[in-house]
């Protein structure tokens, strides 16, 4: 949960290096490729190309507080239910070593978002 909230706080601050650091491996790879770098590019190189501007908070709707889905929690993986782009999404947060990282590339609309 802290990684999920921290990711969007870093976006709001415009802290591209912290954004990169809080992403899981698959999301880092996709981001590096998205900014025209090799999949295993260094975080500082990705951050240099990543346009994150302070105040970018539109991606997260704060009217829906993010929560961990206890039914889908595993030792190395949690599913955070949070609002992205105005829709409730199930976002995997995985353990990488001793830290938790957000796999945005695996985010999926929450099936029962209307309930």
trRosetta pair geometry for C-beta under 8 A, 3 or more apart (Angstrom, degrees):
i j d omega theta_ij theta_ji phi_ij phi_ji
1 4 5.6 -53 -150 34 34 114
1 5 6.3 26 156 -10 68 107
1 66 6.8 160 -144 114 88 113
1 67 7.8 -11 -113 -140 121 28
1 68 5.7 -82 -64 -47 108 106
1 78 7.4 -68 -43 119 70 155
1 80 6.2 144 -101 -106 63 122
1 93 7.4 -168 -51 37 33 171
2 5 6.0 -57 -144 44 30 105
2 6 5.7 33 156 -23 65 114
2 100 6.9 110 61 56 88 131
3 6 5.6 -57 -139 41 26 114
3 7 6.3 38 157 -31 62 101
3 22 5.4 165 -164 -160 85 100
3 93 5.4 145 69 -151 124 121
3 99 7.3 113 -85 167 126 87
3 100 4.1 -136 -21 103 139 99
3 101 6.0 -135 -167 -100 151 19
3 102 5.3 -177 134 -41 107 89
4 7 6.0 -49 -155 22 26 113
4 8 7.3 9 156 -3 58 104
4 66 5.7 -155 124 153 137 160
4 80 4.6 -84 -78 96 161 178
4 82 6.3 168 171 -24 133 153
4 91 6.5 121 -120 95 119 132
4 93 5.7 -78 -51 -77 100 135
4 102 5.6 122 -94 -93 60 122
5 8 6.3 -66 -158 42 34 101
5 9 6.2 34 149 -21 69 110
5 66 6.7 -162 -69 49 85 139
6 9 5.4 -55 -142 39 34 113
6 10 6.2 37 157 -22 67 104
6 18 7.4 -110 159 163 98 114
6 22 5.5 -168 103 -110 107 148
7 10 5.9 -57 -154 34 27 110
7 11 6.7 29 148 -19 62 103
7 19 6.4 78 -155 -132 72 64
7 22 4.4 -160 -86 114 84 141
7 23 7.3 96 -120 -67 123 65
7 102 5.0 -39 -47 14 154 152
7 104 7.9 178 170 -56 156 115
8 11 5.3 -43 -147 32 41 116
8 12 6.4 44 152 -21 65 101
8 57 7.1 76 175 -130 100 74
8 59 7.0 -148 -124 82 103 106
8 60 4.6 29 -144 -27 148 153
9 12 5.6 -52 -150 35 33 113
9 13 6.5 27 152 -13 65 107
10 13 5.7 -58 -146 42 33 107
10 15 4.3 -90 -160 69 83 108
10 18 3.8 -144 -130 101 136 115
10 19 4.8 -174 116 -63 125 68
10 22 6.4 168 13 6 149 138
10 52 7.8 -1 135 160 80 155
11 14 7.6 34 -180 -73 31 30
11 15 7.8 -84 -55 46 19 72
11 19 5.8 82 -71 -96 72 120
11 52 5.8 -115 -137 -157 62 120
11 56 5.1 -89 159 87 94 106
11 57 7.2 138 105 -88 104 51
11 59 6.8 -42 137 38 162 130
11 60 8.0 134 65 -6 138 116
12 54 6.9 33 155 -158 46 56
12 55 6.3 35 -160 -100 66 15
12 56 6.3 -141 -98 62 40 57
12 57 4.8 32 -101 -73 103 97
13 18 7.6 20 67 48 125 140
13 54 5.8 -24 -174 -117 27 86
14 52 5.1 158 -145 118 53 85
14 53 5.3 -23 -105 -173 112 19
14 54 3.7 -59 -20 -56 122 65
14 55 7.5 8 -46 11 102 60
14 56 7.1 109 -80 9 70 104
15 18 4.0 16 127 26 119 117
15 19 6.4 153 97 -22 68 83
15 52 7.1 -57 52 105 26 139
16 19 5.3 -49 -147 32 36 117
16 20 6.4 36 155 -18 66 103
16 46 7.5 -159 158 115 109 77
16 47 3.8 137 113 -147 109 82
16 48 7.8 178 102 -33 148 21
16 50 4.3 155 -148 81 127 119
16 52 4.5 165 -78 25 85 124
17 20 5.8 -53 -152 36 32 111
17 21 6.3 33 150 -21 65 108
17 43 5.9 82 -146 146 75 109
17 44 6.4 6 -109 -98 111 61
17 47 4.3 -1 -71 -94 66 158
18 21 5.4 -53 -144 37 35 114
18 22 6.3 27 159 -16 67 108
19 22 6.3 -68 -152 38 25 103
19 23 6.9 30 152 -31 62 105
19 47 7.6 141 51 -107 97 90
19 50 7.0 -147 75 136 135 155
19 52 5.9 170 -13 -74 154 163
20 23 6.0 -55 -156 19 33 115
20 28 6.4 77 -164 -121 78 94
20 31 6.8 -160 -112 104 83 152
20 43 4.3 151 120 -147 138 94
20 46 5.2 129 -108 88 141 128
20 47 5.6 -98 -9 -63 138 91
20 50 7.2 -173 -56 -5 107 158
21 43 6.1 46 -66 -146 73 152
22 101 6.2 167 177 -134 42 67
22 102 5.8 22 143 15 90 104
23 27 3.9 -126 -173 98 111 118
23 28 4.8 149 101 -60 118 75
23 31 6.4 33 132 -7 177 142
23 101 6.0 30 130 -175 19 105
23 102 5.9 -58 -114 68 47 79
23 103 7.5 94 -170 -96 69 37
23 104 6.6 -53 -128 7 100 104
24 27 5.0 84 55 16 73 106
24 28 6.9 -135 97 -10 33 91
24 92 7.4 -19 -14 105 159 101
24 93 7.9 -173 -52 -142 120 39
24 94 5.2 65 -112 42 135 114
24 96 6.5 167 -129 -43 73 130
24 101 3.9 136 -79 117 64 114
24 102 6.1 -134 -18 83 91 25
24 103 3.9 -28 37 -75 143 79
24 104 8.0 174 28 6 95 60
24 106 8.0 -15 58 9 144 117
25 28 5.7 -54 -143 34 28 112
25 29 6.4 28 159 -19 63 106
25 96 6.9 148 -32 -107 96 137
25 101 7.4 83 -18 105 59 154
26 29 5.7 -53 -150 35 31 113
26 30 6.4 29 153 -16 65 107
26 103 5.6 39 55 -143 110 105
26 105 5.1 -117 126 55 105 135
26 106 6.8 68 83 -35 143 102
27 30 5.7 -53 -144 39 33 110
27 31 6.1 35 155 -20 66 107
27 101 7.7 -167 40 153 122 106
27 102 6.7 -12 16 103 166 69
27 103 5.2 -171 -30 -140 113 46
27 104 4.8 90 -122 36 133 83
27 105 4.8 -170 -90 -8 70 98
27 106 7.9 -87 -58 2 98 81
28 31 5.7 -57 -146 38 28 111
28 32 6.3 30 155 -20 65 105
28 43 7.7 -56 -144 -92 120 84
28 46 7.4 -107 -162 -55 80 173
29 32 5.9 -53 -148 34 28 110
29 33 6.4 22 156 -12 63 108
29 39 4.3 14 -149 -164 92 96
29 40 7.3 -6 -106 -67 86 49
30 33 5.9 -58 -147 42 30 108
30 34 6.0 35 152 -26 64 111
30 105 4.8 132 -1 -81 158 137
31 34 5.4 -55 -145 35 30 117
31 35 6.6 11 161 -4 65 105
31 46 6.0 62 122 -165 107 134
31 50 7.1 4 177 -92 113 125
32 35 6.5 -69 -151 44 27 95
32 37 4.4 -82 -175 79 84 105
32 38 6.5 -31 151 86 128 38
32 39 5.5 131 81 -136 128 27
32 40 7.2 -161 100 10 173 11
32 41 4.2 164 -144 31 127 113
32 45 8.0 46 -130 95 100 103
32 46 5.2 -77 -95 -95 76 118
33 36 7.7 53 -175 -70 33 14
33 37 7.0 -103 -77 65 28 58
33 38 7.9 -14 -82 -179 68 14
33 39 5.7 4 -54 -87 102 73
35 46 6.1 126 49 -147 143 70
35 49 4.0 126 169 117 131 128
35 50 5.8 -77 -79 -72 152 67
36 49 6.8 -137 47 -167 95 156
37 41 3.7 14 142 -57 132 157
37 45 6.0 131 -125 128 154 116
37 46 6.1 -120 38 -88 153 74
37 49 6.7 177 -32 22 117 155
38 41 5.0 137 62 -56 73 85
41 45 4.9 -109 174 83 109 126
41 46 5.3 128 104 -55 119 92
42 45 4.6 88 65 6 88 106
42 46 7.1 -160 93 -6 45 85
43 46 5.6 -56 -147 38 34 110
43 47 6.1 36 155 -22 68 107
44 47 5.4 -50 -143 37 33 115
44 48 6.5 43 154 -27 63 99
45 48 5.8 -47 -153 25 32 115
45 49 7.1 14 154 -4 61 106
46 49 6.2 -72 -159 45 33 100
46 50 5.8 32 151 -29 72 115
47 50 5.5 -55 -133 33 31 113
52 56 6.3 -113 -164 26 70 146
53 56 5.4 108 66 -41 73 109
56 59 6.9 27 153 -2 91 104
57 60 6.0 -66 -173 51 70 92
57 62 7.5 -8 168 -32 120 113
59 84 5.9 -10 168 -152 83 74
59 85 6.0 -23 -146 -59 62 65
60 82 6.9 -26 -137 158 98 116
60 83 6.2 106 -161 86 55 82
60 84 6.5 -26 -94 -102 59 55
61 64 5.6 45 98 21 102 98
61 83 3.7 -63 50 125 100 143
61 84 7.9 -126 6 -55 86 11
61 86 5.5 92 -49 -103 133 45
62 65 7.8 28 -172 -83 58 56
62 83 7.8 -128 -45 57 18 126
63 83 7.3 15 58 9 72 165
64 82 6.8 147 109 -156 106 48
64 83 4.1 110 54 -32 126 123
64 88 6.4 -120 168 -90 165 91
66 80 5.4 14 -180 175 113 110
66 81 6.6 168 -152 83 62 49
66 82 3.5 -7 -106 -92 102 108
66 83 7.6 -124 -74 12 78 66
67 80 7.1 162 83 -155 25 67
67 81 5.5 -13 62 55 78 97
67 82 7.7 158 18 -69 48 72
68 73 6.2 46 161 -81 115 118
68 78 5.2 -44 -140 -177 112 123
68 79 7.1 114 -159 73 62 50
68 80 5.7 -44 -95 -99 57 66
68 81 7.7 145 -122 12 9 79
69 72 4.5 21 103 33 116 106
69 73 6.9 -178 89 -43 60 80
69 78 7.7 151 45 179 71 73
69 79 4.4 -23 38 84 118 105
69 80 7.4 -167 -4 -100 82 15
69 81 5.5 90 -54 -29 99 107
69 90 6.9 -9 -16 -131 146 102
70 73 5.4 -36 -145 -3 40 123
72 78 7.6 106 103 -161 84 43
72 79 4.3 2 96 17 131 130
72 90 7.8 20 65 -160 165 125
73 77 7.7 -178 -154 96 41 59
73 78 5.2 4 -122 -117 82 77
73 79 7.2 -122 -73 22 56 76
74 77 4.5 21 57 53 111 86
74 78 7.4 -150 40 -69 61 46
75 95 7.5 -47 134 5 65 145
76 94 6.3 18 152 -160 79 78
76 95 4.4 -102 -146 36 67 113
77 92 6.0 -28 -162 -158 102 103
77 93 7.3 146 -157 77 52 49
77 94 5.1 -14 -103 -107 78 75
77 95 7.2 -103 -57 5 46 81
78 92 7.4 139 77 -156 45 52
78 93 4.7 -18 64 62 96 100
78 94 7.9 -167 26 -76 64 34
78 100 7.5 -6 24 -145 118 131
79 90 5.1 -8 -175 -171 116 97
79 91 7.0 137 -161 64 60 37
79 92 6.0 -35 -101 -94 67 56
79 93 7.5 171 -94 17 17 78
80 90 7.6 147 72 -158 40 46
80 91 4.9 -31 65 66 92 95
80 92 7.9 153 18 -107 78 6
80 93 5.4 52 -16 -17 113 119
80 102 7.9 -45 29 -120 136 98
81 88 6.1 7 -177 -172 93 104
81 89 7.3 171 -148 82 51 40
81 90 5.9 -23 -96 -99 72 63
81 91 7.7 161 -91 18 21 79
81 110 5.8 51 -137 -87 104 140
82 88 7.3 172 98 -144 16 62
82 89 6.2 -27 70 59 64 85
82 91 6.0 -32 36 13 104 127
83 86 6.6 0 180 -130 106 13
83 87 6.7 156 -148 73 71 20
83 88 5.7 -45 -92 -88 67 52
83 89 7.1 117 -129 11 20 85
84 87 6.6 -33 68 62 63 72
84 89 4.5 -16 25 7 112 141
84 91 7.1 104 -30 -62 135 127
84 107 6.2 4 31 173 160 155
87 109 5.9 -39 145 -120 130 96
87 110 8.0 -173 153 22 84 85
87 113 6.6 -2 -174 -160 82 163
88 109 7.1 78 84 -161 64 65
88 110 4.2 -44 120 24 105 127
88 113 4.1 172 52 -128 118 108
89 107 4.6 17 169 -178 133 109
89 108 6.5 147 -159 73 81 28
89 109 6.0 -62 -106 -103 67 35
89 110 6.1 -163 -119 -28 11 84
90 107 6.9 162 78 -153 46 59
90 108 5.3 -17 56 63 97 84
90 109 7.6 28 11 112 84 15
90 110 5.1 119 -38 -89 89 75
91 102 6.4 -1 157 -158 119 98
91 103 7.3 170 -180 68 73 65
91 104 6.7 -12 -145 -106 113 51
91 106 7.4 116 -150 86 50 80
91 107 4.5 -10 -101 -104 81 96
92 102 7.7 138 92 -158 55 49
92 103 4.4 -12 81 52 104 117
92 106 4.7 -10 22 91 122 133
92 107 7.5 -139 14 -74 71 52
93 100 5.3 26 163 175 106 112
93 101 6.9 172 -160 82 65 30
93 102 5.4 -29 -106 -98 81 61
93 103 7.2 -169 -90 12 28 79
94 100 7.0 161 83 -152 28 65
94 101 5.7 -26 64 62 79 84
94 103 5.8 44 -3 -27 112 117
95 98 7.9 -30 -168 -146 98 10
95 99 7.3 151 -153 85 60 33
95 100 5.8 -42 -95 -96 56 65
95 101 7.9 119 -129 17 11 79
96 99 5.7 -25 67 73 81 85
96 100 7.4 123 19 -125 76 16
96 101 4.8 13 4 0 125 126
103 106 4.3 18 125 21 115 115
103 107 7.6 177 106 -39 67 69
104 107 5.4 -20 -161 -17 50 117
109 113 6.3 -68 175 -28 91 138
110 113 4.4 118 77 -70 97 89
112 115 4.6 -22 164 22 101 120
